[in-house]
Amino acid sequence: NYVMILGTSQDAEKVIAELKKQLQADQLFAGREMDGFFDLLKRSWLAQTIRGLDHLPAFSVELAEESLDGEDIFAMTEKIQAMSFSDYQAFCLDLWQGGGISTAYLAEGQED
């Protein structure tokens, strides 16, 4: 899995350096009040999931895919409902430990 950030800037090196600084594991959640937003996202996901149960064709496809992958939408729903923001933080930080940041930019006047 990866995330790609695209943009333009007159000072690309400075922007990239600042992004890398903010994406350090110890900075991911520093000074940010995100637990309310996390709860909102959980409620939104749950509402979408419940609405999806009303559409039988889509629900049957979802159940078929889950049976092939060994997944269970109901168990996943229970896990997400029980997940706290601190659980989410710990999961993200653990995931981030195995990641890295790669950058590339085009400099004006250089052709290769």
BAROMI-716659 format. One line per field, with one value per residue (C-alpha): residue in three letters; z, x, y; residue number from 1. Coordinates in nm, 2 decimals. Each point is the difference from the previous one (the first is absolute). Example, Ala and Ser with C-alpha at 12.3 -4.5 7.8 and 13.67 -1.06 7.14 Angstrom:
2
r <- c(Ala  Ser)
c3 <- c(0.78  -0.07)
c1 <- c(1.23  0.14)
c2 <- c(-0.45  0.34)
k <- c(1  2)
END
This chain:
112
r <- c(Asn  Tyr  Val  Met  Ile  Leu  Gly  Thr  Ser  Gln  Asp  Ala  Glu  Lys  Val  Ile  Ala  Glu  Leu  Lys  Lys  Gln  Leu  Gln  Ala  Asp  Gln  Leu  Phe  Ala  Gly  Arg  Glu  Met  Asp  Gly  Phe  Phe  Asp  Leu  Leu  Lys  Arg  Ser  Trp  Leu  Ala  Gln  Thr  Ile  Arg  Gly  Leu  Asp  His  Leu  Pro  Ala  Phe  Ser  Val  Glu  Leu  Ala  Glu  Glu  Ser  Leu  Asp  Gly  Glu  Asp  Ile  Phe  Ala  Met  Thr  Glu  Lys  Ile  Gln  Ala  Met  Ser  Phe  Ser  Asp  Tyr  Gln  Ala  Phe  Cys  Leu  Asp  Leu  Trp  Gln  Gly  Gly  Gly  Ile  Ser  Thr  Ala  Tyr  Leu  Ala  Glu  Gly  Gln  Glu  Asp)
c3 <- c(0.00  -0.06  0.00  -0.28  0.06  -0.32  -0.02  -0.13  0.18  -0.07  0.30  -0.04  0.22  0.29  -0.04  -0.02  0.31  0.20  -0.11  0.11  0.33  0.07  -0.11  0.26  0.23  0.31  -0.19  -0.15  0.28  0.19  0.09  -0.20  0.14  -0.22  0.23  -0.07  -0.38  0.05  0.17  -0.28  -0.26  0.19  0.01  -0.37  -0.09  0.21  -0.16  -0.35  0.10  0.14  -0.31  -0.22  0.17  -0.15  -0.36  -0.04  -0.33  0.14  0.34  -0.17  -0.20  0.32  0.19  -0.29  -0.01  0.37  -0.01  -0.26  0.21  0.34  0.12  0.20  -0.03  0.33  0.20  -0.17  0.10  0.36  0.00  -0.14  0.25  0.28  -0.13  0.20  -0.13  0.20  -0.16  -0.34  0.08  0.11  -0.32  -0.22  0.18  -0.02  -0.37  -0.05  0.15  -0.31  -0.25  -0.16  -0.20  -0.35  -0.19  -0.35  -0.16  -0.33  0.01  -0.25  -0.28  0.04  -0.28  0.01)
c1 <- c(0.00  0.11  -0.10  0.10  0.00  0.02  0.04  0.19  0.21  0.26  0.20  -0.06  0.30  -0.13  -0.36  0.13  0.22  -0.30  -0.22  0.27  0.03  -0.37  -0.03  0.25  -0.15  0.03  -0.18  -0.29  -0.24  0.19  -0.21  -0.30  -0.35  -0.11  -0.19  -0.33  0.06  0.09  -0.34  -0.18  0.18  -0.10  -0.37  0.01  0.16  -0.26  -0.29  0.13  0.04  -0.35  -0.15  0.19  -0.19  -0.32  0.13  -0.03  0.20  0.30  -0.02  0.00  0.31  0.17  -0.08  0.12  0.33  0.04  -0.05  0.28  0.23  -0.09  -0.14  -0.31  -0.17  -0.18  0.32  0.17  -0.29  0.03  0.38  -0.04  -0.27  0.22  0.31  0.10  0.20  0.31  -0.04  -0.01  0.31  0.19  -0.10  0.11  0.34  0.06  -0.08  0.22  0.30  0.03  -0.04  0.22  -0.01  0.13  0.00  0.05  -0.04  0.07  0.23  -0.04  0.25  0.12  -0.08  0.10)
c2 <- c(0.00  0.35  0.36  0.24  0.38  0.21  0.37  0.30  0.25  0.26  -0.15  -0.38  -0.10  0.20  -0.14  -0.36  0.05  0.14  -0.29  -0.25  0.18  -0.01  -0.37  -0.13  -0.26  0.23  0.28  -0.19  0.08  0.27  0.31  -0.12  -0.04  -0.29  -0.22  0.18  -0.03  -0.37  -0.06  0.19  -0.22  -0.32  0.11  0.09  -0.34  -0.18  0.19  -0.08  -0.37  -0.02  0.17  -0.25  -0.28  0.14  -0.05  -0.38  -0.04  0.20  -0.18  -0.34  0.09  0.13  -0.33  -0.21  0.20  -0.03  -0.38  -0.03  0.22  -0.15  0.34  0.07  0.34  -0.04  -0.09  0.30  0.23  -0.12  0.06  0.36  0.08  -0.11  0.18  0.30  0.29  -0.11  -0.35  0.17  0.21  -0.31  -0.19  0.30  0.04  -0.38  0.01  0.31  -0.17  -0.22  0.28  0.25  0.32  0.04  0.32  0.12  0.34  0.17  0.29  0.28  0.01  -0.36  -0.24  -0.37)
k <- c(1  2  3  4  5  6  7  8  9  10  11  12  13  14  15  16  17  18  19  20  21  22  23  24  25  26  27  28  29  30  31  32  33  34  35  36  37  38  39  40  41  42  43  44  45  46  47  48  49  50  51  52  53  54  55  56  57  58  59  60  61  62  63  64  65  66  67  68  69  70  71  72  73  74  75  76  77  78  79  80  81  82  83  84  85  86  87  88  89  90  91  92  93  94  95  96  97  98  99  100  101  102  103  104  105  106  107  108  109  110  111  112)
END
